[in-house]
Amino acid sequence: MKISSSFKFLPLALAAAALTFVMTGPVESLQAQPQAKEKEKAKAKAGPTRIKTTVVASGLNHPWSVAWLPNGDMLVTERPGRVRLIHDGVLDPTPISGVPKVHAVRLSGLMEVLPHPNFAQNHYVYLTYTKNLKEEGPVVATTLARGRLEGKALVDVKELLECDSWAGDGGSGSRLAWGKDGMLYMTTGASNGPTAQEGTSLRGKILRLTDEGKPAPGNPFAGKAGFRPEIYSMGHRNSLGLAFNPTTGDLWNNENGPAGGDEVNVIKPGGNYGWPEVSFGRTYEGQRILYTKEGTTPPVIFWAPSIAPSGMMFYTGDRFPAWKGNLFVGAQLGGTVAGTPHLERITLDKNQDETAREAMLVDLKQRVRDVRQGPDGLVYVLTDEENGQLVRIEPAQ
């Protein structure tokens, strides 16, 4: 029988020893053992749902992000620098033209694609990518650009924001999300060095921007000496998931830790989330990092060992009633030595505390890069492979 373990804030020694297995049944939090009646309710909510999967598109080269247009078409980014169109469920063999040149080395390249909320009127599409600033280098910067999608071409492409540069290839993960306030929220990475704690740097931050890429009004550090006005929160390592919680309205992110210590955080304006001074992981050399520090906010969920979390969403649809309010996180690693990549489903209680985890799509044996809810209420997953896929999850009949 396969089992799973789930933990919410365990002591690190216990958390580091916890293993994540493929879950075929519900699992209760280790922090509380509900009594019989409550336990049955927890089972009904957390139990696995029978699903079937369909490959919508294959042959995608390290796809990174998927988004829908009002007419039902899908846009998919490929890390080497292409945007692909899926129309009527068929992948167009010709990439969309006009995409900016990107620095596509290792994990760097073209990342997020996100249409403007008023796309039907303005046709704006936003992209984040790694840009090389030097012919010999690399010296790179995480960059935000916008263009108008006209047919199968991006036109009038404009670079809206270029973050400060660094020498190297990694640590450039960038997700986007529109807030109900009409502002654009953008993550930036800072895997190494102190920049996530530096107010003069846009790296290792979540930014809050207007749709023109300018600092949004009311940002927490606006007018404060030594801080960029675009900054909404700081102390982030490499955020690959960003989503608004539909129950609370709070912004949540996930980020990759070093050796362990992957996190999910509830983002508050002006918050400091600790990196590189605080982490539930270790350095790659094996040294422990401080678990807590005054003035920093701990995660609400963490993984040790790492699962390398990626795309993230809250499910709000009607096709999977038992999943309403669940948090989905892509996993590029298995979380154990013998583990495999998967899609992780996390159930939350009325206080938005974690109560259970389910590892899904384990048999796919592919790294999960993005997960999104489609307009049809179904779940769509991108796999990060040279021959990557867009996979649709639907209820089994």
C-alpha positions as CSV (number, residue, x, y, z in Angstrom):
1,M,0.0,0.0,0.0
2,K,1.3,3.4,-0.9
3,I,1.3,6.1,1.7
4,S,2.0,9.8,2.0
5,S,3.2,12.1,4.8
6,S,2.1,15.6,5.3
7,F,3.5,18.2,7.6
8,K,2.7,21.8,8.4
9,F,5.3,23.5,10.7
10,L,7.2,20.5,12.1
11,P,10.6,20.8,13.8
12,L,13.2,20.8,11.1
13,A,14.8,17.6,12.2
14,L,11.5,15.8,11.7
15,A,10.7,17.7,8.6
16,A,14.0,16.9,7.0
17,A,13.3,13.2,7.6
18,A,9.8,13.3,6.2
19,L,9.3,11.5,2.9
20,T,6.7,12.3,0.2
21,F,5.2,9.2,-1.3
22,V,2.5,8.8,-4.0
23,M,-0.8,9.1,-2.2
24,T,-3.7,6.8,-3.0
25,G,-5.8,7.8,-0.1
26,P,-6.4,10.8,2.2
27,V,-3.9,11.8,4.7
28,E,-4.5,13.9,7.9
29,S,-2.1,16.5,9.2
30,L,0.4,15.3,11.6
31,Q,-0.3,18.3,13.7
32,A,-3.8,17.3,14.7
33,Q,-5.6,13.9,14.7
34,P,-9.4,14.6,14.2
35,Q,-11.9,12.4,16.0
36,A,-14.2,10.0,14.2
37,K,-16.8,12.4,12.8
38,E,-14.3,15.1,11.9
39,K,-12.0,12.4,10.5
40,E,-14.7,11.2,8.1
41,K,-15.3,14.8,6.9
42,A,-11.5,15.3,6.3
43,K,-11.5,12.1,4.3
44,A,-14.4,13.2,2.1
45,K,-12.6,16.5,1.4
46,A,-9.1,15.3,1.0
47,G,-9.7,11.9,-0.7
48,P,-8.4,11.3,-4.2
49,T,-10.7,12.0,-7.2
50,R,-10.7,9.6,-10.1
51,I,-9.3,11.4,-13.1
52,K,-8.3,10.9,-16.7
53,T,-5.6,12.8,-18.6
54,T,-5.5,13.8,-22.2
55,V,-2.4,15.2,-24.0
56,V,-3.6,18.4,-25.7
57,A,-0.2,19.2,-27.3
58,S,3.2,17.6,-27.4
59,G,6.5,18.4,-29.0
60,L,6.9,21.6,-26.9
61,N,10.5,22.5,-26.1
62,H,10.7,23.2,-22.3
63,P,7.3,25.0,-22.1
64,W,7.1,27.4,-19.2
65,S,3.7,29.1,-19.1
66,V,0.2,28.7,-20.5
67,A,-2.6,31.4,-20.7
68,W,-6.0,31.6,-22.4
69,L,-7.3,34.3,-24.7
70,P,-11.0,35.4,-24.6
71,N,-11.8,33.3,-27.7
72,G,-10.5,30.1,-26.1
73,D,-7.2,30.0,-27.8
74,M,-4.1,29.2,-25.7
75,L,-0.7,30.7,-25.6
76,V,2.3,28.7,-24.5
77,T,5.8,29.9,-24.0
78,E,8.8,27.8,-24.7
79,R,12.0,28.5,-22.8
80,P,14.2,28.9,-25.9
81,G,12.2,32.0,-26.9
82,R,9.0,31.0,-28.7
83,V,5.4,31.7,-28.1
84,R,3.1,29.0,-29.5
85,L,-0.6,29.2,-30.3
86,I,-3.1,26.4,-29.7
87,H,-6.4,26.9,-31.6
88,D,-9.3,24.5,-31.4
89,G,-7.1,22.1,-29.4
90,V,-4.5,22.0,-32.2
91,L,-0.9,23.3,-31.8
92,D,0.0,25.7,-34.6
93,P,3.3,24.5,-36.1
94,T,4.5,28.1,-36.7
95,P,5.5,30.1,-33.6
96,I,4.1,33.6,-33.1
97,S,6.5,36.2,-34.6
98,G,7.9,39.3,-32.9
99,V,8.9,37.8,-29.6
100,P,12.0,39.5,-28.1
101,K,15.3,37.8,-28.2
102,V,16.0,35.9,-24.9
103,H,19.0,34.4,-23.2
104,A,18.1,30.8,-23.2
105,V,20.8,28.9,-21.2
106,R,20.1,26.3,-18.5
107,L,17.0,27.6,-16.7
108,S,17.1,31.1,-18.2
109,G,15.0,32.1,-21.2
110,L,11.4,33.0,-22.0
111,M,9.1,32.5,-19.0
112,E,5.7,33.9,-18.3
113,V,2.9,34.9,-20.8
114,L,-0.1,36.8,-19.5
115,P,-2.8,38.7,-21.5
116,H,-4.0,42.0,-20.2
117,P,-7.4,41.9,-18.4
118,N,-8.8,44.0,-21.2
119,F,-7.2,41.9,-24.0
120,A,-10.4,41.9,-26.0
121,Q,-10.0,45.7,-26.4
122,N,-6.2,46.3,-26.4
123,H,-4.7,42.9,-27.5
124,Y,-1.9,43.4,-25.0
125,V,0.2,40.4,-24.0
126,Y,2.9,40.5,-21.3
127,L,6.1,38.4,-21.3
128,T,8.9,37.9,-18.8
129,Y,12.3,36.6,-19.9
130,T,16.0,36.6,-19.3
131,K,17.8,39.2,-21.4
132,N,21.6,39.1,-22.1
133,L,23.1,42.6,-21.8
134,K,26.5,41.7,-23.1
135,E,27.8,39.8,-26.1
136,E,30.5,38.2,-24.0
137,G,29.3,37.2,-20.7
138,P,26.7,36.4,-19.8
139,V,25.4,39.5,-18.0
140,V,21.7,39.1,-17.7
141,A,18.6,40.8,-16.4
142,T,15.0,39.7,-15.8
143,T,12.9,41.7,-18.1
144,L,9.2,42.5,-18.6
145,A,7.9,43.4,-22.1
146,R,4.5,44.0,-23.7
147,G,3.2,43.6,-27.2
148,R,0.0,43.6,-29.1
149,L,-1.1,40.2,-30.5
150,E,-2.4,40.7,-34.0
151,G,-3.2,37.4,-35.6
152,K,0.0,35.3,-35.3
153,A,2.4,38.2,-34.6
154,L,3.4,40.3,-31.6
155,V,3.7,43.9,-32.8
156,D,4.7,47.2,-31.1
157,V,6.7,45.2,-28.6
158,K,7.9,47.5,-25.8
159,E,10.3,46.7,-22.9
160,L,8.6,47.9,-19.8
161,L,11.0,47.0,-17.0
162,E,14.6,45.7,-16.9
163,C,15.7,44.6,-13.5
164,D,19.3,45.1,-12.3
165,S,21.7,42.7,-13.9
166,W,24.0,40.0,-12.7
167,A,26.6,37.6,-14.1
168,G,25.3,34.1,-14.6
169,D,22.4,32.1,-15.9
170,G,20.2,30.9,-13.0
171,G,17.9,32.6,-10.4
172,S,15.8,34.5,-12.9
173,G,12.4,32.9,-12.4
174,S,9.6,35.3,-13.0
175,R,5.8,34.9,-12.7
176,L,3.0,37.4,-13.3
177,A,-0.5,37.9,-11.8
178,W,-3.2,40.5,-12.1
179,G,-4.6,41.8,-8.9
180,K,-8.2,42.9,-8.4
181,D,-6.7,46.4,-7.9
182,G,-5.8,46.3,-11.6
183,M,-2.1,46.2,-10.8
184,L,0.5,43.7,-12.2
185,Y,2.4,41.6,-9.7
186,M,5.8,40.2,-10.8
187,T,8.3,37.9,-9.1
188,T,12.0,38.2,-9.6
189,G,14.7,35.7,-8.5
190,A,17.9,36.0,-6.5
191,S,19.3,32.5,-5.8
192,N,22.8,33.7,-4.7
193,G,24.2,36.7,-2.9
194,P,22.6,39.3,-0.7
195,T,20.5,41.2,-3.3
196,A,17.1,39.8,-2.0
197,Q,17.7,41.9,1.1
198,E,18.8,45.0,-0.7
199,G,16.2,47.7,-1.2
200,T,18.1,49.2,-4.1
201,S,17.8,46.0,-6.1
202,L,14.7,44.6,-7.8
203,R,16.1,41.0,-7.6
204,G,14.6,38.6,-5.0
205,K,11.4,40.6,-4.8
206,I,7.7,40.7,-5.7
207,L,7.0,43.9,-7.6
208,R,3.7,45.7,-7.9
209,L,3.4,47.6,-11.2
210,T,0.9,49.5,-13.3
211,D,0.1,48.0,-16.7
212,E,2.8,50.3,-18.1
213,G,5.4,48.7,-15.9
214,K,5.7,51.7,-13.6
215,P,5.7,51.6,-9.8
216,A,2.1,51.2,-8.7
217,P,0.6,53.9,-6.5
218,G,0.5,53.0,-2.8
219,N,3.4,50.7,-2.8
220,P,4.9,50.1,0.7
221,F,8.4,51.4,0.0
222,A,7.4,54.4,-2.1
223,G,9.3,57.5,-1.0
224,K,11.5,55.5,1.4
225,A,15.2,56.2,1.1
226,G,17.3,53.2,-0.1
227,F,14.3,51.3,-1.6
228,R,13.0,51.0,-5.2
229,P,9.4,52.1,-5.4
230,E,8.4,49.0,-7.4
231,I,9.0,46.7,-4.5
232,Y,6.0,45.1,-2.8
233,S,7.8,42.4,-0.8
234,M,11.4,41.2,-0.4
235,G,13.6,38.4,0.8
236,H,12.6,35.9,-1.9
237,R,14.9,33.3,-3.5
238,N,13.5,32.2,-6.8
239,S,9.7,32.4,-7.1
240,L,8.2,30.1,-9.7
241,G,4.5,30.3,-8.6
242,L,2.2,33.2,-7.9
243,A,-1.5,33.2,-7.3
244,F,-4.2,35.1,-5.5
245,N,-6.1,33.1,-2.8
246,P,-9.8,33.3,-3.9
247,T,-11.0,32.8,-0.2
248,T,-8.9,35.5,1.4
249,G,-7.8,37.7,-1.5
250,D,-4.2,37.4,-0.3
251,L,-1.3,37.0,-2.8
252,W,0.5,33.7,-2.3
253,N,3.9,32.7,-3.9
254,N,6.1,29.7,-3.9
255,E,9.8,29.6,-4.2
256,N,12.7,27.2,-4.5
257,G,14.9,26.8,-1.5
258,P,18.6,25.8,-1.7
259,A,19.0,22.2,-0.4
260,G,15.5,21.8,1.0
261,G,13.4,24.6,2.3
262,D,11.0,25.1,-0.6
263,E,8.2,27.4,0.5
264,V,4.7,28.8,0.1
265,N,4.3,32.2,1.5
266,V,1.3,34.6,2.1
267,I,2.5,37.9,0.8
268,K,1.8,41.1,2.7
269,P,2.9,44.6,1.5
270,G,6.3,45.4,2.8
271,G,6.9,41.9,4.1
272,N,10.4,40.4,4.3
273,Y,10.5,36.7,3.7
274,G,14.0,36.1,4.9
275,W,16.2,34.9,2.0
276,P,19.2,34.5,2.2
277,E,19.4,35.0,5.9
278,V,16.5,32.7,6.8
279,S,15.5,29.3,5.3
280,F,14.3,25.9,6.3
281,G,16.9,24.5,3.9
282,R,20.7,24.2,4.0
283,T,23.3,25.7,1.8
284,Y,24.6,23.5,-1.1
285,E,27.7,22.9,1.0
286,G,25.5,21.5,3.8
287,Q,25.6,24.3,6.4
288,R,22.3,25.1,8.2
289,I,20.7,28.4,7.7
290,L,18.8,30.3,10.5
291,Y,15.2,29.1,10.7
292,T,13.8,32.4,12.1
293,K,14.9,36.0,12.4
294,E,13.0,38.9,13.9
295,G,11.4,41.1,11.2
296,T,11.0,38.2,8.7
297,T,7.8,36.2,7.9
298,P,8.0,32.4,7.9
299,P,6.3,30.3,5.2
300,V,2.9,28.7,5.7
301,I,4.0,25.5,3.8
302,F,7.4,24.1,3.3
303,W,9.2,21.0,1.8
304,A,12.3,19.3,3.1
305,P,13.6,17.6,1.0
306,S,12.9,19.8,-2.0
307,I,10.3,19.2,-4.6
308,A,11.4,22.3,-6.7
309,P,8.0,23.9,-6.8
310,S,6.9,25.7,-10.0
311,G,3.5,26.9,-11.3
312,M,0.8,27.3,-8.7
313,M,-3.0,27.9,-8.7
314,F,-6.1,27.7,-6.5
315,Y,-8.9,25.6,-7.9
316,T,-12.3,27.4,-8.1
317,G,-14.2,25.4,-10.7
318,D,-17.2,23.1,-10.6
319,R,-15.8,20.1,-12.5
320,F,-14.0,18.9,-9.4
321,P,-16.3,19.9,-6.5
322,A,-14.0,18.1,-4.0
323,W,-11.1,20.3,-5.1
324,K,-12.7,23.7,-4.5
325,G,-10.2,25.9,-2.7
326,N,-7.4,23.4,-3.0
327,L,-3.9,24.7,-3.8
328,F,-2.1,23.0,-6.7
329,V,1.7,23.2,-7.0
330,G,3.9,21.8,-9.8
331,A,6.8,19.7,-8.6
332,Q,9.9,19.3,-10.7
333,L,11.5,16.9,-8.2
334,G,10.0,14.0,-6.2
335,G,10.9,15.2,-2.8
336,T,12.8,12.0,-2.0
337,V,15.8,10.2,-3.4
338,A,13.6,7.6,-5.1
339,G,10.8,10.1,-5.9
340,T,9.6,11.4,-9.2
341,P,8.2,14.7,-10.4
342,H,4.5,15.2,-9.9
343,L,1.6,17.6,-9.4
344,E,0.9,18.3,-5.7
345,R,-2.6,19.0,-4.4
346,I,-2.8,20.6,-1.0
347,T,-6.0,20.9,0.9
348,L,-6.6,23.8,3.2
349,D,-8.9,24.3,6.2
350,K,-11.2,27.3,6.8
351,N,-8.1,29.1,8.3
352,Q,-6.2,28.4,5.1
353,D,-3.8,26.0,7.0
354,E,-2.6,22.9,5.2
355,T,-4.4,19.7,6.2
356,A,-3.3,17.1,3.5
357,R,-1.3,16.6,0.4
358,E,-1.8,14.3,-2.6
359,A,0.9,13.6,-5.2
360,M,-0.7,13.3,-8.7
361,L,0.5,12.5,-12.2
362,V,3.4,10.5,-10.7
363,D,3.2,8.0,-13.5
364,L,3.7,10.7,-16.1
365,K,7.4,10.9,-14.9
366,Q,7.8,14.4,-16.3
367,R,8.8,17.6,-14.6
368,V,5.7,19.8,-14.0
369,R,6.4,23.4,-14.9
370,D,3.0,25.1,-14.8
371,V,-0.5,24.3,-13.7
372,R,-3.6,26.4,-14.5
373,Q,-7.4,26.2,-14.4
374,G,-8.9,26.5,-17.8
375,P,-12.1,28.5,-18.6
376,D,-13.8,25.0,-18.8
377,G,-13.1,24.3,-15.2
378,L,-10.6,21.6,-16.0
379,V,-6.9,21.6,-14.9
380,Y,-4.1,22.0,-17.4
381,V,-0.4,21.0,-16.8
382,L,2.7,21.8,-18.7
383,T,5.7,19.4,-18.5
384,D,9.2,20.8,-18.6
385,E,10.9,18.5,-21.1
386,E,12.6,18.7,-24.5
387,N,9.5,17.0,-25.7
388,G,7.1,18.7,-23.3
389,Q,3.4,18.3,-23.2
390,L,0.3,20.2,-22.3
391,V,-1.9,17.7,-20.4
392,R,-5.6,18.2,-19.5
393,I,-7.0,16.6,-16.3
394,E,-10.7,15.9,-16.3
395,P,-13.0,13.7,-14.2
396,A,-13.0,10.0,-15.1
397,Q,-16.5,8.8,-16.3
